[in-house]
Amino acid sequence: MNTPERVAVIGTAPTWSKCPWDDPSLHIVSLNDAYTLGVPRADAWFDVHPVPRMWFRPKGKTVFKEGDIPEGVYVRPEGHLEWLKEKAKSIPVWLRDEPPSDWPANARRFPIERVKEFMKARPDQESFIASSPAMIIAHYVLEGAKEIQIYGIHLATHGEYLKQLPNFLWLLGKIEAMGINIVIPPECPLLKHTHVYGYEPEPKRPDAEALKRLHHAKQAYQQLAGQLVTWPRWKSKEKPLAQLSRLKAEIRDAQLQARHAVITAGAA
């Protein structure tokens, strides 16, 4: 296998489409179920999550009630493993564990040991790894890549992603210090800041209004819920329970509004 010098890693955030797909010198790779976006091409694919903890979303079902999806699982579309197996007929497909014996030869176990050694940040810890994209980038740097391009990886919205962000930024600094060229589209929020700390005023957050609304709704919800604990038995709970239900809906709506504001600002 020829070692690619220029690698583009594709995630699912809005800038994924900015990749120069027609550049034949660019080795394009993606991960997990990003194929559902309609990624034009990929020269390798990665899903380094444990298969026993994958939960497969039924085809055609897009709305789920609370409790439908088990906790601690990795959600994938129905037919995901079959898609990976088929893809392994033509391109490398990297998995967490050794692939089953009936999979094509292009299906391979991800070399986590050398990646863990490379991503060691402190002497008192074995490694510093918090996301699949970080592992993929480390893998290609170890393979000899001289340029890493990043599309569709923002790590800017969900709490899970925010946990991954410090590790990802540390890795980018590490490989840049090694002389690796990093290419990120202007729309991507990585390695960006809104102002010079201490010298420029901090701009208003795009989700400020939604967070304010969320704060007030949560306060009202907690206050009313506290009142219901000591609510007189002889007094009807119909009205406060209905109000509690409305406040719960408002909390959810404010959360979605805040998320939408952040995503919209990041894509602008």
Residue, then its C-alpha position, 0 to 999 in steps of 0.5 A: m500500500n502506497t503511503p499517502e502524503r496528503v490526507a483529508v479526513i471527513g466528518t459530518a459537520p457542515t464543512w464536510s462538503k468543502c473537501p476538494w473531491d476531484d483532487p486525485s492527489l488527495h487521499i480522502v478518508s471518512l468514518n462511522d456512518a458519514y456515508t449517509l451524507g452522500v460522500p462522493r468518494a473515499d479511499a479508506w473508511f474507519d469505524v473503530h467502535p466496538v461492534p457489540r455496543m453498536w445499536f442499529r437504527p431501523k430503516g425509515k425511522t427518524v423519530f425516537k422516544e425517550g428510552d428507545i435507544p439504550e444508554g452507552v451505545y453507538v448508533r448506526p444505520e441498519g445494514h451498517l456492518e454489511w455496508l462496511k463489509e461491501k466497501a472492504k472489497s475495494i478500499p481499506v476498512w479499519l475496524r476496532d478488532e480483527p474482522p470476521s474471517d469471511w470479510p474481504a482482505n481490505a478489512r483490517r484491525f486498527p493499529i491502536e498500539r502505535v497510535k497510543e504510544f504516539m498520543k502520549a501527553r503525560p508520563d503518568q498516563e498511557s495515552f491521550i485519545a478522545s476521538s476517532p478523528a484524532m486516532i485517524i490523523a495520528h495513524y496517517v502521520l505515523e504512516g508518513a503523511k505530510e499534509i492533513q486536511i480537515y472537513g466536517i469536524h467542528l467538535a462545537t455542539h454536543g457535550e460529547y464533542l466538547k470533551q473531545l475538543p481539547n485532545f483534538l487541538w492538542l494533536l493539531g499543535k503536536i503535528e504542526a510542530m512536527g512540520i505537518n501542514i494543516v488545512i482547515p476551511p475558513e468556515c470551520p471553528l477549529l483553531k479560531h477564537t472570537h477576540v484577543y483576550g484582554y485586548e478586545p471585547e468579547p462578542k455576544r454568544p449566538d446562543a445567548e438569548a436561548l440560554k437566558r430563556l433556558h435558565h428562566a424555564k429551568q428555574a420555574y420548573q424546579q420551583l414548581a416541582g419543589q412546590l408539588v413535593t409538599w402539595p396538599r393532598w386535598k388540592s388538585k394537581e391538574k393545573p400545576l402538572a400541566q404547567l410543569s409539562r409546558l415548562k418541560a417542553e419550553i426547556r427542550d425548545a430552548q435547548l434546541q434553539a441554543r444548539h441551532a444558533v451555535i450550528t448556524a453561527g458555525a456554518a456562516 
